[in-house]
Amino acid sequence: MQRMRFVDSHTEGEPTRVVIAGDFALGQGPVAELRERLRWEHDWLRRAVVNEPRGSDVLVGALLCKPADPTCVAGVIFFNNVGYLGMCGHGTIGVMTTLRHLGWIGAGVHRLETPVGVVTATLQESGFVTVENVASYRYSSGVIVEIPGYGRVTGDVAWGGNWFFLAEDPGLGIRLENVDRLTVFTRKLRTILEARGVTGEDGIIDHIELFGPSLRSDADSKNFVLCPGGVYDRSPCGTGTSAKVACLAADGKLKEGEIWRQEGIAGGLFEASYRRVGDRIIPSVTGRAYLTAEGELLLDPSDPFRTGIGS
């Protein structure tokens, strides 16, 4: 019987499962290389952790691994129901909260090595975490897409640790009761972007992000984010908020150090700001995670679904 220790949390509604895989080892090297080793040699672990019957489409996994950078407290590889992520903002907040729970860290400033670079996270005594993300930027603006049944949509392509197409709500209403039609629309939009060859700098757009007004007095905007696996992000999305801030900075609508408050579709809130480094920005995103469960995942060798259902 194979066992893997896990700790579950949610960050403003979006779940993270941190896996401490025991005797499972990916070897040594930069976390970017370890992710590729996991992808091509040990993808069964991803499927077993986040796919049914142990997981669900909405769950994001975070495998702790040894960092190549000695200044980092840990390395982490993020993944979901269909593959691997570069960076994950809500997941990083969940990882920091989990590391504190495990007794690995206390309040203070810590560094994590991710596949797309080192990020800095400040864990406050209150439990809030501020993630200083990887360098973010707008790649293209004013991209016009015609969607049958909906009309013309104009948006931007931006990097915030993952690739996003960002656009205003076309009139569907950014509300929790509208998630089904928002999901249908954003899936169609992503399909059309793929067909037209609209991508980020490295050839993909894996997230679609829509924005509308928030009814909260303490929020500047409310968003809906479609994730790569075809489900929506319950949180305001850390990398999506970083991409949004990059676009606001590019348009001169958000000054360096000014706070942007992003509400998610489920009602959670992230606060974001940035500092400028050359022609890019370094976003900082603040939110809080809450522990929900911990235990062991059991992989019975006689179980036909030992490594999960589906791909």
N, C-alpha and C positions, 0 to 999 in steps of 0.2 A: 504494500500500500504506500503510494507516494503522498507526501504531505507538504503543503506549502502554507506558511503563515501569512495572514492578511489582516489589514485594518481598513475598514470602510469609513468614509466620511462624505459629507456633502458640503459644497461651497455655494452658498446662496441658491441652493436647490439642486445643483448639478453634482452627481455622485462621482467619487474617486475610490478605486480599490488599490491600495498600496500593497505590493507583494514583496515579502521577504522570503526568497525562494530556497532558503536552507542550503542544501548541498549542491543545488544547481548553480553552475558557474559558466559565465560567458568568456572567461579568460581575461586578459589584460588588453589595454589599448584605449584610445579616445572613445567616448560614449557614442559618437557618431558611427564608429566601426562596430561597436558592440551591438548597436541597433541593427545593422545590416546582418551581423552574425545571427541575431535572434530571428530576423525576418526570414533568412534563407535556410537556416539549419535547425531552428527550434521554434517555428511558428506554432507548433502544437500548444506551447505554453500560453501564448496570447489567446488562442481559441478556448482553451480550458478555463482561463480566468474570467473572460468577459462574455463569452457566448453562453446561451442556454445549454445545459440546465442550471449552471452555477451563476450565470450573469444575465445580462439583458442588453438590448440594442443601445440603451442610453448610457451604459456604464463605461467609464474610462479607466483603464488600468495603468498602473505606474510601477514598473519593476525597478527596485533599488539595485544598484550595481556599484562596483568599485570605480571611482573617478580616476582619470588619468592625471587630472590637475590636483596636486597635493593640497591646494588651498581650499578645495571643496569638501564639504561635509559628506556628500554622497553624489553619486551619479544616478540619473533616473531616465528611463525610457518609457514614453507614453504611447499607449495604443488603444484602439477601440474595436468595434465589432467587424470592421472591414480591413484594418491595417494599422499603420503606424503614423504618429504625429511628430512634428518637429519640436514644438514647444506647446505647453498647455498651461494657461494662466490659472484657471480654477484648480487644475490638478496640482500645480506648484504650491498653491495655498493649502490644499489638502495634504500634500507631502510634508510641508513644514509643521502643520498641526499634528500629523502622525508621528513625526520624528520627536517632537516634544513629548507626546504621549508615551513613546517607547523609552524615553529617557536619554536619547542620543544628543539632544540639544536643549538649551534653555533660551530665554528671551535674549535677543541680540541680533546682530547682522551675520548672515550665513550665506555661503555660496554653494550653488548646485550646478553640476555639469549636465547639460542636456545635449541631445544630438545636434542642435543648432547653435551651441555656444554656452558659455557660463552665464547664469543669471544670479543676481543677488537678491536675497529675501530677508526682510527685517521682521522678526517675530516680536510683537509687542506683548507686554505682560497681560494685557486685556484679551489676548487671543487673536487680535487682528494681525494680518500679514500684509506687508507691502512688498510687491515683487518689482524689482527693477529689471525690465525685460530686455531682450536682445534689441539691437538697433532696428528701427522700423522706418518705413517710408512708403509714400505713394508712388506706384509704378506707372500708372496711366490714369487719366481723368476724362470725363465726358464721353464714356463709352456708351453708345446707343444700341439698344437691342429691341427688336420687335417680337412680341410674344403673342401668338394667336389667342384671341379671346380676352386679352388684357390690354393690348396696345403697346406703346413705346415706353421703355424704361431706360433711364440714363444713370450710369453709375461710375464708380471708380474701382480700380484694382490696387490693392495695397497689401504690404507685408507687415505682419505684427507677430511673427513667429510661426505663422501659417499663412497661406494665401487666401485673400478675401475679395469677393466682389461686393461692394457696398452701394446701396441705393435707398432712396426714400420709399416708404410704404406706398404702393400704387392705389390705395383706397380700400384695402382689405380690413384694416383695423388691427393694430398691434395689441391684441388682447388675448388672454389665455383661452377664452371660448372660441377663438378663431384659429387655433393652431392647425386644424386639419386643412383648411383652405390656404393658410400661409405655407404649410408644408407642400401642398400640391403646386402652388405657384413657384416656390423657390426651387423645387425639383425640376420643373419645366425650364426655369431660367438657367439653371446649371447645365441642363442638357443642351440648350441652344448655345450657350457660351462655348461648350465643348465642341459642338458642331461647327461653330464659326472660327474656332481656333483662338478664342480670347483666353489668354492665360497670364499667369505671373511670369516673373523673370526666368524661373526654372521649368516652365512648361505646364504648370497646373494651376487650377483654382479649386480648392477643396472645401471652402466654406462660402455660403451666401448670407449676407447680413442686410436686413431691412431696418429702417428707422422711422419712428413716428413720435408724436408728442407724448409726454408722460403726464399723468394726473397727479403725481407726487409733487409736493412743493419743493422737495429737496433734490429733484432730479432734473437734468437738462434734456433728457431724451429717453425713449424706451425702444428696445431692439428685439428682433427675432433673428436667431441664427440657425441656419441649417448646417448640420455637421456632415462630415464625409460619409458616414454610414446611413444617411437619409433620415435621421431623427433630429429634433430640435434641442438646442442647448437650453437647459432650465436656468442657468445663470446668465449674467450679462456678457459672459465670454471674455476672458482676460486677453487673449490674443486678438479677438475681434475689437475690443475696446482700444487696444494698442493701435490697431489699424485705423480705427476711427479717429483717434487723436492725431495720427500721422496725417490724415487727410485734412483735419481742421487746421493743423499747423501749416500745411502746404497752402491752404487758402487764406491764411492770416486771420482765422476766426478764433484761434486759441493761442494766447501768449505763453511763452516759456514760464513754467511755474504755476500757471493758472489751473484751477481744478475743474475737471469735467466729471459730472456725476451721471453715470449710465445705469438706467434701470433695465433689468432683464424681463423677459416675457412672464416669468412667474412672480415678479415683484421684488426680487433681490436687487441690491445696489452695489456697484463698484465705484470707487473714486479714482480718477486718473489725472496725471499731469505728465510733463515731459521736460527734459533738458535737451538742448540741441548739440549735436556733435557733427560738424561739417554739414553735409547736405542731408543728414538723417537725424532722427531723434531717438532718445532713449526714454521710453515710456515707463512710468511707475504706476502700478495698479494695486489698490488696497481693497481687501475684502476679508471675509472670515469663513472658516470651515468649522463644521461640527461633527464630532465622532458619532457614528451610528452603530458600528459592530466591529468585532474582531474575533478571530478564530483560526481554524485550519481548513484549507481546501483539501479534500481527500480524492485521490485519483486511483480508483480501484482498477487493477489490470484486466479484470473480467468485464468491466463496464463497456458496452459498445459505444457509449457517448462519453468516454473518459476524457477525450480532448475536445468536447463541445459539439454542438450541432451546427452544421454549415461551415462556411469558410471564414 
